[in-house]
Amino acid sequence: MSAHVFVDETKERGLLIAAAVVLTPNLSSARKVMRSLVLPSQRRIHFHKERDDRRRQIVGAINGLGVQAVILDASNHPNMKVARDACLVSLVAYAAKINAARLVIERDDSTLKADRRLLFDEVQRAGLSDTLRYDHLRAHEECLLAIPDALAWCWAKRGRWRAAVQRTVVESHQL
């Protein structure tokens, strides 16, 4: 079964990337749930700006979606570009492993050109150019980007926040 992978990062303690996998048949219902969590005064959910009670509500909703996620931890890399490239290479390999149809990465204009170049090369190298599409979107353009945003934040915070998302995070890799 095909899936879409939604990707966001945190740089709070070095680069950590969360990749949330949503099966294609579940995209519509997952979007409905995530849109319902956006408050009237918000354009999107930005997890680090939420109060703890809202964070618990959002994490509970994410855990209820049946989404699975992978954490790529490149926080030990002293060079952010090297760390990001290692994460993107791992993301393409992971997408190939699960036969993903699409990667959706939260857009960061400062890395966009380099990301696209590297992704193009890696997708070609993996033989996925006909099957894997990748997009860089802003968080307000795709509400499901709130999922990896929340997961990355929780994982980086450790303690009770990491424990809260442990059932959704099925793999974590130190890069």
C-alpha positions in Angstrom: 0.0 0.0 0.0 1.3 3.4 -0.9 2.1 6.1 1.6 3.0 9.8 1.9 5.9 10.8 4.2 5.7 14.2 5.9 9.0 15.7 7.1 9.9 18.4 9.5 12.9 19.2 11.7 14.1 20.8 14.8 17.5 22.4 15.3 17.2 23.1 19.0 20.0 20.7 20.0 21.4 20.0 16.6 19.5 18.6 13.6 16.8 16.1 14.3 14.3 15.2 11.6 10.9 13.5 12.0 9.3 11.7 9.1 5.6 10.7 9.6 4.1 8.1 7.3 0.5 8.3 6.4 -1.0 5.6 4.2 -2.7 7.0 1.1 -6.2 5.8 2.0 -5.9 7.7 5.4 -4.8 11.0 4.1 -8.2 12.6 4.0 -9.2 11.6 7.5 -5.8 12.6 8.9 -6.1 16.0 7.3 -9.6 16.4 8.8 -8.3 15.6 12.3 -5.3 17.9 12.0 -7.4 20.8 10.5 -9.8 20.5 13.4 -7.0 21.2 15.8 -6.1 24.5 14.2 -7.6 27.3 16.4 -9.6 30.1 14.7 -6.8 32.6 15.4 -4.2 30.3 13.9 -3.1 29.8 10.3 -1.4 26.5 11.3 -0.3 24.5 14.3 3.3 25.4 15.3 4.0 23.0 18.2 6.7 25.0 20.0 4.3 28.0 20.4 1.5 25.9 21.9 0.7 25.7 25.6 1.3 22.3 27.3 -2.4 21.5 27.5 -2.7 22.1 23.7 0.4 20.0 23.1 -1.1 17.1 25.0 -4.3 17.4 22.9 -2.3 17.5 19.7 -0.1 14.6 20.6 -3.2 12.6 21.6 -4.8 13.2 18.3 -1.6 12.3 16.4 -1.3 9.0 18.4 -4.9 8.3 17.5 -4.3 8.6 13.8 -2.3 5.4 13.5 0.6 7.2 11.9 4.0 5.7 12.1 7.1 7.9 12.3 10.9 7.6 12.0 13.3 9.9 13.7 16.7 10.8 12.1 19.0 12.3 14.7 22.0 14.0 13.2 22.6 16.2 16.2 26.2 14.9 16.6 27.3 16.3 13.3 29.2 19.6 13.7 28.3 20.7 10.2 24.6 21.4 9.6 24.9 20.9 5.8 26.5 17.5 6.2 23.9 16.6 8.8 21.0 17.7 6.6 22.4 15.9 3.6 22.8 12.7 5.6 19.2 13.0 6.7 17.9 13.5 3.2 19.8 10.5 1.9 18.3 8.4 4.7 14.8 9.8 3.9 15.0 8.7 0.3 16.3 5.2 1.3 13.4 5.0 3.8 10.9 6.1 1.2 12.2 3.4 -1.1 12.0 0.8 1.6 8.3 1.5 2.3 7.5 2.2 -1.3 6.3 5.7 -0.6 4.6 7.7 -3.3 5.5 11.1 -2.0 7.8 13.0 0.3 6.5 16.3 1.6 9.2 18.4 3.3 8.5 21.6 5.2 10.0 24.3 3.1 13.0 26.2 4.3 14.0 28.7 1.7 17.6 28.7 3.0 18.1 25.0 2.1 15.6 24.6 -0.8 18.0 24.7 -3.7 20.5 22.4 -2.1 17.7 20.0 -1.0 16.2 19.8 -4.4 19.6 19.1 -6.0 20.4 16.3 -3.5 16.9 14.8 -3.7 17.0 14.7 -7.4 20.3 12.8 -7.4 19.2 10.4 -4.6 15.8 9.6 -6.2 17.6 8.9 -9.5 20.3 6.8 -7.8 17.6 4.8 -6.0 15.7 4.2 -9.3 12.6 6.0 -8.0 12.2 8.9 -10.5 9.0 7.4 -11.9 7.4 6.5 -8.5 8.5 8.9 -5.8 7.5 12.6 -5.9 8.9 15.1 -3.5 7.6 18.6 -2.6 8.7 21.4 -0.3 5.6 23.0 1.1 5.0 25.6 3.8 3.3 24.3 6.9 0.1 26.3 6.2 -0.1 24.7 2.8 -0.2 21.1 4.1 -1.7 20.6 7.6 -0.2 17.2 7.9 3.2 18.8 8.3 2.1 19.6 11.9 2.6 15.9 12.7 6.4 15.7 12.2 6.6 19.2 13.7 5.1 17.9 16.9 7.0 14.7 16.8 10.4 16.3 16.3 9.7 18.8 19.1 8.7 16.1 21.5 11.6 13.8 20.6 14.1 16.6 21.1 12.6 17.6 24.5 13.1 14.0 25.8 11.5 12.9 29.1 7.7 12.9 29.3 7.3 14.5 25.8 9.4 11.8 24.1 7.4 9.1 26.1 4.2 10.7 24.8 5.1 10.0 21.2 6.9 6.7 21.7 4.1 4.6 20.3 4.0 6.6 17.1 7.8 6.6 16.6 8.6 3.1 15.3 12.3 3.8 14.4 15.0 6.2 15.4 18.4 6.4 13.8 21.5 8.2 14.9 23.3 9.5 11.8 
